[in-house]
Amino acid sequence: MIPLQSKVIFTLFAILSVSNASVCSANQYKDPSTSLCLSCDISCSSCSGTSTNCTSCSLGYYSNVTSCVSCPSACSNCTSSSVCTSCQLEYYLGTNSSCVSCGKNCMLCNSTQCSQCIAGYKLQDNCTSCNREYYFNSTRNSCELCNQGCQDCSSKQNCTSCQNNYRLMVDGSCLYLGSDNSY
């Protein structure tokens, strides 16, 4: 009688042997000389015979006969070097099928308005001023998060008001009072 452990190992070996003989996964091809499944080029979502003989392209690439070519820089998907079908964040698809910038500090938009600012900016100010708990860093030209406990600040180290359960200190920091702020 064969022990249970040997039966499990034999069954697992049989399963692995069958999977080696089966078809490769979507982003792989079977090497004709070794019969091993190898990865397609990053530009191909599927390929045949060689890593660069693409049968379909990855997102961000378009087909140019048997190879896949990168879409223009702001396109997330395209059909040619001049026709974008979707755009990356901070861009919208213009009337001529090219990607157009949303504008400064805007992450999502259409041709007429911004619908979401990048982190830290206020939508109601058309992404030109910082949200609460952020300050404008003129060196980096961006809104950056205040220190913990600050509700408003003029710099990373200078709070002008604090969140609940914090007290504004003379040095511009916010001191945590705990959950019971009976001070």
SVG drawing of the C-alpha trace seen along z (x, -y; Angstrom):
<svg xmlns="http://www.w3.org/2000/svg" viewBox="-17 -82 33 84">
<polyline fill="none" stroke="black" stroke-width="0.4" points="0.0,0.0 1.3,-3.5 1.5,-6.0 -0.8,-9.0 2.1,-11.4 3.5,-9.6 0.0,-9.8 -0.2,-13.5 3.3,-14.1 2.5,-11.9 -0.8,-13.7 1.0,-17.1 3.7,-16.0 1.0,-14.8 -0.8,-18.2 2.5,-20.1 3.4,-17.9 0.1,-18.6 0.5,-22.4 4.0,-22.4 2.5,-20.8 -0.5,-23.2 -0.9,-26.5 1.1,-29.5 -0.6,-32.4 -1.8,-35.5 1.5,-37.5 3.7,-34.6 4.7,-32.6 6.0,-29.0 9.7,-29.0 9.8,-26.7 13.3,-25.3 12.8,-24.7 8.9,-24.4 9.2,-26.7 6.7,-29.6 8.6,-32.9 7.4,-36.4 6.3,-38.7 7.9,-42.1 6.3,-44.7 4.6,-46.4 2.7,-43.1 -0.3,-41.8 0.1,-38.6 2.8,-37.4 3.7,-34.4 7.1,-32.8 9.2,-35.6 8.8,-38.1 8.4,-41.0 6.1,-39.4 3.0,-41.0 -0.5,-39.6 -2.1,-42.3 -0.7,-45.4 -0.5,-46.4 -2.4,-49.4 -0.5,-52.5 0.7,-51.0 -0.7,-50.7 -0.2,-48.0 2.2,-48.7 1.9,-45.4 3.7,-42.9 5.2,-45.3 3.6,-47.6 4.6,-51.3 4.3,-53.5 1.4,-56.0 2.2,-59.7 3.2,-60.9 -0.1,-62.0 -2.2,-59.2 -3.1,-56.2 -4.5,-54.4 -4.3,-55.2 -4.8,-53.8 -1.9,-55.6 0.8,-58.1 -1.7,-60.9 -5.0,-59.5 -5.5,-59.1 -8.6,-57.3 -8.0,-58.0 -5.7,-60.3 -3.6,-60.0 -4.6,-61.9 -4.2,-65.7 -5.3,-65.6 -8.6,-65.4 -9.3,-64.1 -9.5,-67.1 -11.6,-67.5 -8.6,-66.5 -8.1,-63.2 -5.0,-64.5 -4.6,-64.9 -4.8,-68.5 -3.6,-69.5 -6.3,-70.1 -4.3,-73.1 -2.2,-73.7 -3.0,-71.5 -6.0,-69.8 -6.1,-66.0 -9.5,-65.3 -11.2,-67.5 -13.2,-67.9 -12.8,-70.7 -14.6,-73.2 -13.9,-72.6 -11.8,-70.8 -13.6,-68.1 -10.8,-67.1 -7.6,-68.9 -4.3,-67.2 -3.9,-66.5 -4.0,-69.5 -5.8,-72.0 -9.3,-73.4 -11.7,-72.7 -13.9,-75.7 -10.8,-78.0 -10.2,-76.3 -7.2,-74.5 -5.3,-77.7 -5.2,-77.6 -4.5,-75.0 -7.0,-73.0 -7.1,-73.2 -4.3,-71.3 -2.0,-72.3 0.2,-75.3 1.8,-76.6 5.5,-75.8 6.9,-78.5 10.2,-76.6 8.4,-73.5 5.5,-75.5 2.9,-73.1 0.5,-72.6 2.1,-70.4 0.6,-68.9 0.9,-70.8 2.4,-69.0 0.1,-66.6 -2.6,-68.4 -2.5,-71.6 -5.8,-72.7 -4.2,-75.8 -0.5,-76.6 1.7,-79.1 4.6,-76.6 5.4,-73.1 6.5,-74.3 4.1,-77.2 0.5,-76.3 -2.0,-79.2 -4.9,-77.0 -5.2,-73.5 -7.6,-70.6 -9.9,-69.5 -8.1,-68.1 -5.0,-70.1 -3.8,-73.4 -1.8,-76.1 1.5,-76.7 3.6,-79.9 6.2,-78.2 3.5,-77.5 3.1,-73.8 0.0,-72.0 0.0,-70.1 -2.2,-67.0 -4.5,-67.3 -5.8,-63.8 -9.4,-62.6 -10.5,-64.6 -9.5,-68.2 -10.5,-69.6 -7.3,-71.8"/>
</svg>
